[in-house]
Amino acid sequence: MIKDYLLCTAVVGLLFSAKVSPAQTTTDSDSLPKNKVLSEVVITGTRTYKRQTESPVIVSVINQKTLYNLQACNLAEGLKFQPGLRIETNCQTCNYTQLRMNGLQGGYSQILINGRPLFSPLMSLYSMEQIPANMIERIEVVRGGGSSLYGSSAIGGTVNVITRRTQKNGFEIQSFYQHTGNQSPDWITGGNATVMNKNGKAGTTLFFNTRNRAYYDANNDGFSELSQLKSKAAGLNSFYKISPHQKIEFNAGYINEYRSGGEMTGIPVEKRQQAEERTHHIALANMDYQINFNNRQSSFIFFAGAQHTDRSHYTGILPDIPADISAHFSNPPYGNSFTTSLQGGIQLNHQLNIFKTRNVLTIGSEYLSEKVNDVIPAYRYAIRQHTRNWGTFIQSDWDISQQLNLLSGIRIDRHNFLSHWVGSPRVALLYKFAPTTQFRLSYGTGFRAPQAFDTDLHIAFAAGGVSRVQLSDQLREEYAQSWSASFNYDQASADFIAGFTLEAFSTRLQHAFVLEEKGNDPFGLIFEKRNGSAAKVRGLTLEVRANYKKRIQLESGFTLQRNLFTEPVAYIEGIAPTRNFLRTPSTYGFANLQCFFNKKWQANINYVYTGSMEVLHVGGAENFPNDALINTRPFSEINLKINYTFELWNSGYWLECFAGIRNLLNDFQSDFDRGKNRDSNYIYGPAQPFTFFTGLKFR
């Protein structure tokens, strides 16, 4: 593990200290200076624009250029390269992904699109793969409790996906081919175009993306480990400046995806030995109106957003007994899912100047409605859920002195699944010892309502049938208290910049949600979501970064943590209870090295480490008949990419040629279940085996 630790902590990024004037922290991004030497401007930590080094809450950023250098196809592949985050694949058949932040599973993280919580529980099952990288301008990540700003489920942290922004006229088109494990072709094509008027008062950015991936079978049993994918996505982001102080921004997108996994044959899915098939139609949009007044000391924002998902799906196993086969064909387990999310709200920012100190007050209120209707008549399975949450928040962002900043606030939520109001306070302190050194301390609380989350909506194969999740009638809300403390240091010289951040974090859960086997019905296993005992998550995250003459840039993050329930949890009958969180390694991290040899040649090498973890394995497959808790081995994933860029005949147009390898050492899971009775949730480790890719980008 020491070797892996050294590899992870060898690495990167570029943070610079900078003073920011009061006007630069208003919500008008156009007032921000364009000096690229300063650290990036972020919004997720405070809901107002601030420099990273001035934010009392740590905000990590991955931008569009970095996503391209990493050859990330989608949001999920980009999030692997953020400290404290881990992306895992949770189904061998349909390959849905889940984000873990500081060891907490997907339902504890709030994913936003342009600051709006439009990811419904059903959309969250597959959406991290469905959002293409060329749709993304940047990703901002805040680890730890953030419910005082974003409501229920922001306990583990918040991921804000900011879509491509209109900056200047131009376009780019990219197409590349991947070949996975010597058997699975994968074509991806995407493009972006931006049009602005001459005076810069209006503009639109358009994007599109298509993907076509074939099945991949890791163990040659005729059943896929990577599903077939066919997807199309398109969207736009537009703005119009009504006046120097007023601006409207609108963005919208549409995603169509077909995915199929299981037995790899062309016959209808109900005739296959085992199969999952999904067809998604997703539409989403949001709009912001902002007006600045009072000499830019105040601003008002009105926002609204909507998302609708229409999904048709099949999840089934062909029975062995003739009578059951006849019943299966007469009523195959097809289903339909519909989700609609609606959100709207207002926000007022006002800057107070008292005794030569600056205090930005933020007051707002928002309403979120989410309807989920997921039905499979053949399994007598139905989840019909309509959640409504109204939240009001107030925040003070006070520069007590040039060295000291205090962020404090509280959010009050009224959720229709709760009989009482929930208050979620948050306090964060930033102390700057010197321009190179910062100390942060934060505390926050959060809650999760007793509703169905993404993993509850996934129907898995296990023990020759399907497994489903039900909510206990006595299920109550889950509370969390989160602490974090961090030390940040960055030192710059004429040629070299290096720094590190060391963060300690702790989250205590009360009435923690757990899954326990409830029994069987004619279709398979039933798991029930119940309230367990308390649980505690504690750990350390180390980030290391360096940049030499803008020619060599490194960044890394390594997390060491411990996740334990107060009392052991019995996940499945016959298996000894355990206090450990399942699918949660105690060590994980990444490293990313970018080399700029000259204007034409670039290279990227990156590394993702996943430590050992405990995974539930439901028996029933031909090669694994008995239930067990498995301790997995560690994985090391190494990826390479080389770019060559040249101008086409002095035309002002550029062509980039690139090629690379994912999972160079082919460090991939080797003990998949075989046959139709496999446990589809028994999947862990890297998402892809050895994969070669090559492509072109024209701009």
C-alpha positions in Angstrom: 0.0 0.0 0.0 3.0 2.3 0.6 3.9 2.2 -3.1 0.3 3.1 -4.0 0.3 5.9 -1.5 3.4 7.4 -2.9 2.1 7.2 -6.4 -1.2 9.0 -5.4 0.5 11.8 -3.4 3.1 12.6 -6.0 0.7 15.3 -7.5 -0.9 18.6 -8.6 -3.1 21.4 -9.4 -2.5 25.1 -9.2 -3.9 27.2 -6.4 -2.8 30.9 -6.0 -3.5 33.3 -3.3 -5.3 36.5 -4.2 -7.1 39.4 -2.6 -10.6 39.9 -3.9 -12.4 43.2 -3.7 -15.9 43.3 -2.3 -17.4 43.8 -5.8 -15.8 40.7 -7.0 -17.8 38.5 -4.6 -21.2 39.6 -5.8 -23.2 37.2 -7.9 -22.4 39.1 -11.1 -19.8 37.0 -12.8 -19.1 39.7 -15.4 -17.6 42.0 -12.8 -14.9 39.4 -12.0 -11.3 40.2 -13.2 -10.1 38.0 -16.0 -6.5 37.6 -14.7 -5.8 34.0 -15.4 -2.9 33.9 -12.9 -5.4 33.9 -10.0 -7.2 30.8 -8.7 -10.5 29.8 -10.2 -13.8 31.5 -9.3 -16.3 29.1 -7.7 -19.9 29.4 -6.6 -21.0 26.1 -5.0 -19.6 26.7 -1.6 -21.4 29.9 -0.8 -24.0 30.4 -3.7 -22.0 33.6 -4.5 -18.9 34.0 -6.7 -15.6 33.7 -4.8 -12.0 32.9 -5.5 -11.1 29.4 -4.3 -8.5 30.8 -1.9 -11.1 33.2 -0.4 -13.8 30.6 0.1 -14.2 29.4 3.7 -15.4 26.1 2.3 -13.0 24.0 0.3 -14.3 23.8 -3.3 -12.5 21.4 -5.7 -12.7 22.1 -9.5 -12.2 20.0 -12.6 -12.6 22.1 -15.8 -13.4 21.1 -19.4 -9.8 21.2 -20.5 -8.9 18.7 -17.8 -11.8 16.4 -18.7 -10.4 16.4 -22.3 -6.9 15.7 -21.2 -8.2 12.7 -19.1 -10.3 11.6 -22.1 -13.3 11.4 -19.9 -16.4 10.4 -21.9 -18.9 11.6 -19.3 -19.5 13.0 -15.8 -18.7 9.7 -14.1 -15.3 9.3 -15.6 -14.4 12.9 -14.6 -15.4 12.6 -11.0 -12.8 9.8 -10.4 -10.2 12.5 -10.4 -11.4 14.5 -7.4 -10.1 14.0 -3.8 -12.5 12.2 -1.5 -14.6 10.9 -4.4 -15.0 7.4 -5.8 -17.1 6.2 -8.7 -18.3 2.6 -8.6 -20.2 0.4 -11.0 -23.0 -1.4 -9.1 -24.6 -3.7 -11.6 -22.9 -6.3 -13.8 -25.9 -6.3 -16.2 -27.1 -2.7 -16.6 -23.9 -1.0 -15.3 -25.5 1.8 -13.3 -22.9 3.9 -11.4 -22.9 5.5 -8.0 -20.9 8.3 -6.5 -19.4 7.9 -3.0 -18.2 11.1 -1.2 -16.1 10.6 1.9 -17.3 7.0 1.9 -21.0 7.8 1.9 -23.1 6.2 -0.9 -24.9 8.0 -3.7 -28.1 9.0 -1.8 -25.9 11.1 0.6 -24.6 13.4 -2.2 -26.5 16.2 -3.9 -25.8 16.5 -7.7 -26.7 19.8 -9.2 -26.9 21.1 -12.8 -26.1 24.8 -12.9 -26.9 24.9 -9.2 -30.3 23.2 -9.4 -31.2 19.8 -7.9 -32.7 18.4 -11.0 -31.3 14.8 -10.6 -34.4 12.8 -9.5 -33.7 9.4 -7.8 -34.5 7.5 -11.0 -32.4 9.8 -13.2 -29.4 9.4 -10.7 -29.2 5.7 -11.5 -27.7 6.2 -14.9 -27.3 10.0 -15.4 -23.6 10.2 -14.5 -22.9 8.2 -17.6 -25.6 9.9 -19.6 -24.1 13.4 -19.2 -21.4 13.7 -21.8 -18.1 15.5 -21.0 -18.5 18.0 -23.9 -21.7 19.3 -22.2 -19.6 20.3 -19.1 -17.8 23.6 -18.6 -16.6 22.6 -15.2 -17.4 20.5 -12.1 -17.3 22.0 -8.6 -17.2 19.7 -5.6 -17.9 20.5 -2.0 -17.2 17.7 0.4 -19.1 17.4 3.7 -22.4 18.6 5.0 -24.0 21.3 2.9 -27.7 21.0 3.7 -27.9 24.5 5.0 -27.6 25.6 1.3 -29.0 22.7 -0.8 -31.5 20.8 1.3 -32.0 17.1 2.0 -29.3 14.7 1.0 -26.3 17.0 0.8 -24.7 15.1 3.7 -21.8 13.6 2.0 -21.3 16.6 -0.2 -22.4 18.5 -3.3 -21.4 18.1 -7.0 -22.3 21.1 -9.2 -22.2 20.4 -12.9 -21.9 23.7 -14.8 -22.7 23.4 -18.5 -20.7 24.9 -21.3 -20.8 28.7 -21.2 -20.9 31.2 -24.1 -17.5 33.0 -24.2 -16.6 33.7 -27.8 -17.5 32.6 -31.3 -16.1 29.3 -32.3 -16.7 25.5 -32.6 -15.1 22.2 -32.0 -15.9 18.6 -33.2 -14.4 15.5 -31.6 -14.7 11.9 -32.6 -12.9 8.9 -31.2 -13.0 5.1 -31.2 -12.4 2.8 -28.2 -11.8 -0.9 -28.3 -12.4 -2.6 -25.0 -10.9 -5.9 -24.0 -10.2 -6.9 -27.6 -13.9 -7.4 -28.3 -16.1 -4.4 -27.7 -16.0 -1.4 -30.2 -17.2 2.0 -28.9 -17.7 5.1 -31.1 -18.2 8.5 -29.5 -18.7 11.8 -31.5 -19.4 15.2 -30.0 -19.3 18.8 -30.9 -19.8 22.4 -29.5 -20.5 25.7 -31.3 -20.8 29.2 -29.9 -22.4 32.2 -31.5 -22.4 35.7 -29.9 -23.6 39.0 -31.2 -21.2 41.9 -31.9 -21.9 43.8 -28.7 -21.6 40.8 -26.5 -25.1 41.2 -25.1 -26.4 37.8 -26.3 -25.0 34.5 -27.1 -25.8 30.8 -27.4 -23.6 27.7 -27.0 -24.9 24.4 -28.6 -23.6 20.9 -28.0 -24.3 17.4 -29.3 -23.0 13.9 -28.5 -23.6 10.4 -29.7 -22.2 7.1 -28.5 -22.5 3.5 -29.7 -20.9 0.7 -27.6 -21.1 -3.0 -28.0 -21.4 -5.7 -25.3 -18.3 -6.9 -23.4 -18.1 -10.3 -21.9 -15.2 -10.7 -19.4 -15.5 -14.4 -18.7 -16.8 -15.8 -22.0 -20.0 -17.2 -20.5 -22.2 -15.4 -23.1 -23.4 -12.8 -20.6 -22.2 -9.2 -20.7 -20.2 -7.4 -18.0 -20.4 -4.1 -20.0 -23.8 -3.4 -21.4 -24.6 -2.3 -25.0 -25.1 1.4 -25.2 -26.6 3.7 -27.8 -27.1 7.3 -26.8 -27.8 10.8 -28.2 -27.6 14.1 -26.4 -28.1 17.7 -27.4 -28.6 21.0 -25.7 -27.9 24.7 -25.5 -27.0 27.4 -23.1 -28.1 31.0 -23.9 -27.9 34.4 -22.3 -29.2 37.9 -22.9 -28.2 41.0 -21.1 -31.3 43.2 -20.8 -29.2 46.0 -19.5 -25.7 46.5 -17.8 -27.4 45.3 -14.6 -29.8 42.6 -15.8 -29.2 39.3 -17.3 -31.3 36.2 -18.3 -29.7 32.8 -18.7 -31.4 29.7 -20.1 -30.1 26.2 -20.7 -31.8 23.1 -21.8 -30.9 19.5 -22.8 -32.3 16.3 -24.1 -30.8 12.8 -23.7 -32.0 9.6 -25.4 -30.2 6.4 -24.3 -30.7 2.7 -24.9 -28.8 0.2 -22.9 -29.1 -3.6 -22.8 -27.2 -6.2 -20.8 -27.3 -9.9 -19.9 -27.3 -12.7 -22.5 -25.6 -11.4 -25.6 -28.0 -12.4 -28.4 -30.3 -10.6 -30.9 -33.5 -12.3 -29.9 -36.2 -10.3 -28.0 -35.2 -9.7 -24.4 -38.1 -11.7 -22.9 -36.7 -14.8 -24.7 -33.2 -14.4 -23.4 -31.9 -16.4 -20.5 -31.3 -13.2 -18.5 -31.5 -9.6 -19.6 -32.0 -6.0 -18.7 -33.1 -3.4 -21.3 -33.6 0.3 -20.7 -34.7 3.1 -23.0 -34.5 6.6 -21.5 -35.9 9.9 -22.7 -34.7 12.8 -20.5 -35.5 16.4 -20.9 -34.2 19.1 -18.6 -34.1 22.9 -18.5 -33.5 25.8 -16.1 -33.6 29.6 -16.3 -32.0 32.3 -14.1 -32.9 36.0 -14.1 -30.5 38.3 -12.2 -30.6 42.1 -11.5 -27.9 44.0 -9.7 -28.7 47.3 -8.0 -27.6 49.6 -5.2 -24.3 50.3 -7.0 -23.8 46.5 -7.3 -23.9 46.1 -3.6 -27.1 44.1 -4.0 -28.5 41.5 -6.4 -31.7 39.6 -6.8 -32.0 36.2 -8.6 -35.0 34.3 -9.7 -34.5 30.7 -10.8 -36.7 27.9 -12.1 -35.9 24.4 -13.4 -37.6 21.2 -14.6 -36.6 17.7 -15.5 -38.7 14.8 -16.9 -37.6 11.2 -17.5 -39.6 8.7 -19.4 -38.2 5.2 -19.2 -39.4 1.9 -20.6 -37.6 -1.2 -19.3 -37.3 -5.0 -19.0 -35.7 -7.0 -16.2 -36.1 -10.7 -16.3 -34.8 -14.3 -16.2 -36.2 -17.1 -18.4 -37.6 -19.8 -16.1 -36.5 -23.4 -16.3 -39.9 -25.1 -15.8 -42.2 -25.3 -18.9 -45.3 -24.1 -17.0 -43.3 -21.1 -15.7 -41.9 -20.3 -19.1 -45.5 -20.2 -20.5 -46.5 -17.8 -17.7 -43.4 -15.7 -18.3 -44.2 -15.3 -22.0 -47.8 -14.4 -21.3 -46.8 -11.7 -18.9 -43.2 -10.7 -19.4 -41.7 -8.3 -16.8 -41.7 -5.1 -18.8 -42.1 -1.9 -16.9 -42.5 1.9 -17.3 -41.0 4.7 -15.2 -41.8 8.4 -15.1 -40.2 11.1 -13.0 -40.7 14.8 -13.0 -38.7 17.3 -11.0 -39.8 21.0 -10.7 -37.8 23.6 -8.8 -38.1 27.3 -8.4 -36.9 30.0 -6.0 -35.5 33.4 -5.2 -32.2 34.6 -3.8 -31.2 38.1 -2.5 -27.6 39.0 -1.9 -26.7 42.3 -0.1 -23.3 43.6 0.9 -23.0 45.4 4.2 -20.0 47.6 4.9 -19.7 48.1 8.7 -16.6 49.4 10.5 -14.5 48.8 7.3 -15.5 45.1 7.2 -17.6 43.5 4.5 -20.5 41.1 5.1 -22.4 39.6 2.3 -25.9 38.5 3.4 -27.7 35.8 1.3 -31.4 35.1 1.8 -33.4 32.8 -0.3 -36.3 30.4 -0.5 -36.9 27.5 -2.9 -39.4 24.8 -3.6 -38.7 21.3 -5.0 -41.2 18.8 -6.2 -40.2 15.3 -7.4 -42.6 12.6 -8.7 -41.4 9.1 -9.2 -43.7 6.4 -10.7 -41.9 3.1 -11.4 -44.0 0.0 -12.1 -43.5 -3.6 -13.3 -46.9 -5.3 -13.2 -45.5 -8.9 -13.6 -43.5 -8.6 -10.4 -46.3 -6.7 -8.6 -43.7 -4.0 -8.1 -44.6 -0.4 -7.8 -43.0 2.7 -6.4 -45.2 5.8 -6.5 -43.7 8.6 -4.7 -44.3 12.4 -4.7 -41.9 14.4 -2.5 -42.3 18.1 -1.9 -39.8 20.2 0.0 -39.9 23.9 0.8 -36.6 25.4 2.1 -35.6 28.8 3.3 -32.1 29.8 4.0 -30.0 32.7 5.3 -26.3 33.1 5.3 -23.7 35.6 6.4 -20.3 35.7 4.7 -18.3 38.1 6.9 -14.8 39.3 6.3 -13.9 40.1 9.9 -10.4 41.2 8.8 -8.0 40.6 5.9 -7.0 37.3 7.6 -10.3 36.1 9.0 -13.6 35.1 7.4 -16.7 33.7 9.1 -19.4 32.0 7.1 -22.6 31.1 9.1 -26.1 30.2 8.1 -29.1 28.1 8.6 -31.7 26.4 6.3 -35.2 25.5 7.4 -36.9 22.7 5.5 -40.5 21.4 5.4 -40.6 18.0 3.8 -44.0 16.4 3.1 -42.7 13.0 4.4 -41.9 14.6 7.8 -44.4 15.9 10.4 -42.0 18.6 11.6 -39.6 21.3 10.3 -35.9 20.5 10.0 -33.2 23.1 10.8 -29.8 22.6 9.3 -27.1 25.1 10.5 -23.7 25.5 9.1 -20.6 27.4 10.3 -17.2 27.7 8.5 -14.1 29.7 9.5 -11.2 30.7 7.2 -8.0 32.0 8.7 -5.2 33.1 6.5 -1.9 32.9 8.3 -0.1 34.3 5.3 -0.7 34.7 1.5 0.6 31.1 1.2 -1.2 29.4 4.1 -4.9 29.0 5.1 -6.7 27.1 7.8 -10.4 26.1 7.6 -12.8 24.7 10.2 -16.4 23.9 9.4 -19.5 22.3 11.0 -22.8 21.4 9.4 -25.8 19.2 9.9 -28.1 17.6 7.3 -30.9 15.1 6.9 -32.3 12.5 4.5 -36.0 12.1 4.3 -37.6 8.5 4.4 -38.0 8.3 0.7 -36.8 6.0 -2.1 -33.3 6.9 -3.4 -31.5 5.8 -6.5 -30.3 2.4 -5.3 -33.8 1.5 -4.0 -35.1 1.8 -7.6 -32.6 -0.7 -9.0 -33.9 -4.3 -9.5 -30.9 -6.7 -9.4 -30.5 -10.4 -10.3 -29.6 -12.7 -7.5 -30.1 -16.4 -6.5 -31.9 -17.2 -9.8 -34.5 -14.5 -9.4 -34.6 -10.7 -8.9 -34.1 -8.7 -5.8 -35.9 -5.5 -4.9 -35.9 -3.0 -2.1 -38.9 -2.0 0.0 -39.2 0.8 2.5 -40.1 -0.1 6.1 -43.4 1.3 7.4 -41.5 2.6 10.4 -38.8 4.3 8.3 -37.9 7.7 9.7 -35.5 10.4 8.6 -31.8 10.1 9.0 -29.7 12.9 10.6 -26.1 13.8 10.2 -23.5 16.0 11.9 -20.3 16.8 10.0 -17.0 18.3 11.0 -14.0 19.1 8.9 -10.7 20.9 9.4 -8.1 21.6 6.8 -4.7 23.1 6.3 -3.7 24.5 2.9 -0.3 25.6 1.8 0.9 26.9 -1.7 4.3 28.4 -2.4 5.2 30.0 -5.7 8.5 31.0 -7.4 9.3 32.2 -10.8 9.2 28.8 -12.3 7.7 26.4 -9.8 4.5 26.3 -7.8 3.7 23.5 -5.3 1.3 23.0 -2.4 -0.8 20.6 -0.4 -4.1 20.4 1.5 -4.6 18.1 4.5 -8.2 17.7 5.6 -9.6 15.7 8.5 -13.4 14.9 8.4 -16.0 13.3 10.6 -19.7 12.6 10.0 -22.0 11.0 12.5 -25.3 9.5 11.3 -28.3 9.0 13.6 -31.0 6.5 12.6 -28.8 5.4 9.7 -30.5 3.7 6.8 -29.5 0.1 6.3 -30.7 -2.8 4.0 -31.5 -6.1 5.5 -33.0 -9.3 3.9 -36.7 -9.5 4.6 -37.4 -12.8 2.9 -38.5 -14.2 -0.5 -41.6 -14.0 -2.8 -42.2 -16.0 -6.0 -39.9 -13.6 -7.9 -36.9 -13.5 -5.6 -35.3 -11.8 -2.7 -36.8 -8.8 -0.8 -34.5 -6.4 1.0 -36.0 -3.8 3.4 -34.6 -0.3 4.1 -34.8 0.2 7.8 -33.3 2.6 10.4 -30.3 1.0 12.0 -28.1 2.3 14.8 -25.8 5.3 14.6 -22.8 5.2 12.3 -19.6 7.2 12.1 -17.4 8.1 9.1 -13.9 9.5 9.9 -10.9 10.1 7.8 -8.1 12.1 6.3 -7.6 13.4 2.7 -4.3 14.6 1.4 -4.0 16.6 -1.8 -0.6 17.3 -3.3 -0.1 19.6 -6.3 2.8 21.1 -8.4 3.4 23.0 -11.6 6.7 23.6 -13.3 6.8 26.4 -15.9 3.4 25.5 -17.1 5.1 22.5 -18.7 4.5 19.8 -16.2 1.5 19.8 -13.9 0.6 17.2 -11.3 -2.4 16.8 -9.0 -3.3 14.0 -6.6 -5.6 13.0 -3.7 -5.4 10.2 -1.3 -8.0 9.3 1.3 -7.7 7.2 4.4 -11.0 6.6 6.3 -13.0 4.3 8.6 -16.8 3.8 8.2 -18.5 1.9 11.0 -22.0 1.3 12.3 -22.3 1.4 16.1 -24.0 -2.0 16.1 -23.4 -4.8 13.5 -25.8 -5.0 10.6 -27.2 -8.4 9.4 -27.3 -7.9 5.6 -28.4 -11.4 4.7 -29.6 -14.5 6.6 -26.8 -16.9 7.4 -24.0 -14.3 7.1 -22.4 -13.0 10.2 -23.4 -9.3 10.9 -20.7 -6.7 10.3 -20.1 -3.1 11.5 -18.4 -2.2 8.2 -20.0 -0.2 5.5 -20.2 -2.4 2.4 -18.4 -1.5 -0.8 -16.4 1.2 1.0 -12.6 0.9 0.9 -10.6 2.4 3.7 -8.0 3.7 1.2 -8.5 5.2 -2.3 -7.0 8.0 -4.4 -5.8 9.2 -7.7 -2.8 11.0 -9.4 -2.8 12.9 -12.7 0.4 14.1 -14.5 0.1 16.4 -17.5 3.1 17.1 -19.7 3.2 20.0 -22.3 6.3 19.3 -24.3 5.7 22.1 -26.8 2.7 23.7 -28.6 2.2 20.5 -30.6 2.9 17.6 -28.3 1.2 16.8 -24.9 0.9 13.7 -22.8 -1.2 12.6 -19.9 -0.7 9.7 -17.5 -3.1 9.1 -14.6 -3.6 6.6 -11.9 -6.6 5.5 -9.8 -6.2 3.4 -6.7 -9.0 1.4 -5.0 -8.3 -0.3 -1.7 -9.7 -3.5 -0.3 -13.4 -3.5 0.7 -16.1 -5.8 1.9 -18.7 -6.8 -0.7 -21.9 -8.9 -0.3 -22.0 -11.8 -2.7 -25.4 -13.6 -3.0 -24.9 -17.2 -4.0 -26.8 -19.1 -6.7 -24.5 -18.9 -9.8 -23.0 -22.0 -11.2 -19.6 -21.0 -10.0 -20.6 -19.5 -6.6 -23.5 -21.4 -4.9 -23.3 -19.9 -1.4 -23.8 -16.5 0.1 -20.7 -14.7 1.5 -19.1 -11.5 2.5 -16.0 -11.1 0.3 -12.9 -9.0 1.0 -11.8 -7.7 -2.4 -8.2 -7.1 -3.4 -6.9 -3.6 -4.2 -6.8 -2.3 -7.7 -4.5 0.0 -9.6 -5.7 1.5 -12.8 -3.2 3.3 -15.1 -4.3 5.4 -18.1 -2.2 7.0 -20.8 -3.0 9.6 -23.5 -0.8 11.4 -26.2 -1.9 14.5 -28.2 -0.4 16.0 -31.3 -1.9 19.4 -32.5 -1.1 21.2 -35.7 -2.6 24.1 -37.8 -4.2 23.3 -41.1 -2.5 25.2 -43.9 -2.3 28.5 -41.9 -6.1 28.7 -41.9 -6.6 29.4 -38.2 -8.2 25.9 -37.8 -6.5 23.3 -35.7 -6.5 19.5 -35.8 -5.6 17.4 -32.7 -4.8 13.7 -33.1 -4.7 11.6 -30.0 -4.4 8.0 -28.8 -4.1 6.2 -25.5 -4.8 3.2 -23.3 -7.2 2.8 -20.4 -6.3 0.4 -17.6 -2.9 -0.3 -19.1 -2.2 -3.3 -16.8 -5.6 -4.8 -17.3 -6.2 -4.8 -13.5 -9.9 -5.9 -13.7 -12.2 -8.1 -11.6 -11.6 -11.8 -12.4 -14.3 -13.6 -10.3 -17.5 -12.5 -12.0 -20.5 -14.9 -11.6 -21.2 -17.1 -14.6 -24.6 -17.9 -16.2 -28.1 -16.5 -15.9 -28.3 -17.1 -12.1 -25.5 -14.6 -11.3 -25.6 -12.0 -8.6 -25.5 -8.9 -10.8 -24.6 -6.6 -7.9 -21.4 -8.6 -7.4 -19.2 -6.2 -9.4 -16.3 -4.0 -8.1 -13.0 -2.5 -9.1 -12.3 -0.5 -12.3 -15.1 0.1 -14.8 -13.2 -1.1 -17.8 -10.5 -3.6 -18.7 -7.6 -2.8 -21.0 -9.0 -0.4 -23.6 -7.3 1.2 -26.6 -8.6 4.5 -28.0 -7.7 6.9 -30.8 -9.4 10.0 -32.2 -9.5 13.5 -33.8 -10.6 16.9 -32.6 -11.1 19.8 -35.1 -11.4 23.4 -33.9 
